[in-house]
Amino acid sequence: MNEALCLTTNASAIRPYELALSNQARAALKKQRPRCVWLTGLSGAGKSTLANALELHLHQYGLHTFLLDGDNVRNGLCRDLGMGDGCRRENIRRMGEVARLMFDAGLIVIVAAISPFRAEREAARQLFAAGDFIEVHVSTSLEVCARRDPKGLYRAVREGRIKDFTGIDSPYEAPLAAECRIDTDALELTTACRCLAAILLKK
């Protein structure tokens, strides 16, 4: 792609096109209420495991879902981004925008991403109407996450092979008022899924 063309594009001239089919009509066809369930927490907290289990649980109810996992998005849509604070913010901005598009398609969108900064999570929340964004703090402690170390990342940090790691030498800003808080070291997976499903199945 011509970089100069990208830089000179007049963004102010771009206006959203009003679509004939509303997101309410799409949701009605699926007979469900779309939501965005945003799981945030440290690496190793259990976000992906919980998100996968939740999606399977909802599927059994005949609900239409999609899971946006942080690692998967990093390998595709966001593979051009680094791990500095600015790139992490852009990563979450993109995930929020994709989640909103999927929400408009009538889906229950489950996002599993560290998303370390409150401001970016709040920006994602603002893309949705009140009650349509459910922030879930997977609050498993740093000690438990480091002991699990499923990807060997904490070991790499200790050995000096990784810098600016969230929760160690880069901040994680825990939610102040999440709709749900789950410690995967204290709560069984099936119980956690039932708790989240109960929130989603409310009309």
Backbone hydrogen bonds, N-H to C=O, Kabsch-Sander energy under -0.5 kcal/mol:
donor,donor_aa,acceptor,acceptor_aa,energy
3,E,1,M,-0.7
6,C,2,N,-1.8
7,L,3,E,-2.2
8,T,4,A,-1.6
9,T,5,L,-0.8
11,A,9,T,-1.3
13,A,10,N,-1.7
14,I,11,A,-1.7
15,R,13,A,-0.5
19,L,17,Y,-0.6
22,S,20,A,-0.6
26,R,22,S,-1.7
27,A,23,N,-2.3
28,A,24,Q,-2.3
29,L,25,A,-1.7
30,K,26,R,-1.2
31,K,27,A,-0.8
32,Q,27,A,-1.5
35,R,107,L,-0.6
36,C,132,D,-2.7
37,V,109,V,-3.3
38,W,36,C,-0.7
38,W,134,I,-2.9
39,L,37,V,-0.7
39,L,111,V,-3.7
40,T,38,W,-0.6
40,T,136,V,-2.5
41,G,114,I,-0.5
45,A,42,L,-2.0
50,L,46,G,-2.5
51,A,47,K,-2.9
52,N,48,S,-2.6
53,A,49,T,-2.1
54,L,50,L,-2.6
55,E,51,A,-2.4
56,L,52,N,-2.2
57,H,53,A,-2.3
58,L,54,L,-2.7
59,H,55,E,-2.2
60,Q,56,L,-1.5
61,Y,57,H,-0.5
61,Y,58,L,-1.1
62,G,59,H,-1.9
63,L,58,L,-1.9
65,T,63,L,-0.6
66,F,108,I,-1.8
68,L,66,F,-0.6
68,L,110,I,-3.1
69,D,67,L,-0.8
70,G,112,A,-3.2
73,V,69,D,-2.5
74,R,70,G,-2.1
75,N,71,D,-1.2
76,G,73,V,-1.2
78,C,73,V,-2.8
79,R,76,G,-1.6
81,L,78,C,-1.8
88,R,84,G,-2.4
89,R,85,D,-2.2
90,E,86,G,-2.1
91,N,87,C,-2.5
92,I,88,R,-1.9
93,R,89,R,-2.2
94,R,90,E,-2.5
95,M,91,N,-2.1
96,G,92,I,-2.5
97,E,93,R,-2.1
98,V,94,R,-2.5
99,A,95,M,-2.6
100,R,96,G,-2.0
101,L,97,E,-2.0
102,M,98,V,-2.4
103,F,99,A,-2.3
104,D,100,R,-2.5
105,A,101,L,-1.1
106,G,103,F,-2.0
107,L,102,M,-2.0
108,I,64,H,-2.2
109,V,35,R,-2.9
109,V,107,L,-0.8
110,I,66,F,-2.8
111,V,37,V,-3.3
111,V,109,V,-0.6
112,A,68,L,-2.6
113,A,39,L,-2.2
113,A,111,V,-0.5
121,R,117,F,-1.7
122,E,118,R,-2.8
123,A,119,A,-2.1
124,A,120,E,-2.0
125,R,121,R,-2.2
126,Q,122,E,-2.0
127,L,124,A,-1.4
128,F,125,R,-2.1
132,D,129,A,-2.3
134,I,36,C,-3.3
134,I,132,D,-0.5
135,E,133,F,-0.6
136,V,38,W,-3.2
136,V,134,I,-0.5
137,H,135,E,-0.6
137,H,180,C,-2.8
138,V,40,T,-2.8
138,V,136,V,-0.9
139,S,137,H,-1.5
139,S,182,I,-1.4
145,C,141,S,-2.5
146,A,142,L,-2.8
147,R,143,E,-1.7
148,R,144,V,-2.4
149,D,145,C,-2.9
152,G,149,D,-1.2
156,A,152,G,-1.6
157,V,153,L,-2.1
158,R,154,Y,-2.4
159,E,155,R,-2.0
160,G,157,V,-1.5
161,R,156,A,-2.7
162,I,156,A,-0.9
167,G,170,S,-3.1
168,I,165,F,-2.3
169,D,165,F,-1.3
170,S,165,F,-1.4
173,E,116,P,-3.0
174,A,172,Y,-1.0
179,E,135,E,-0.8
180,C,135,E,-1.7
182,I,137,H,-2.7
184,T,182,I,-0.7
186,A,183,D,-1.6
187,L,183,D,-2.0
192,A,188,E,-2.5
193,C,189,L,-2.5
194,R,190,T,-2.0
195,C,191,T,-2.1
196,L,192,A,-2.2
197,A,193,C,-2.9
198,A,194,R,-2.2
199,I,195,C,-1.2
200,L,196,L,-2.1
201,L,197,A,-2.5
202,K,199,I,-0.8
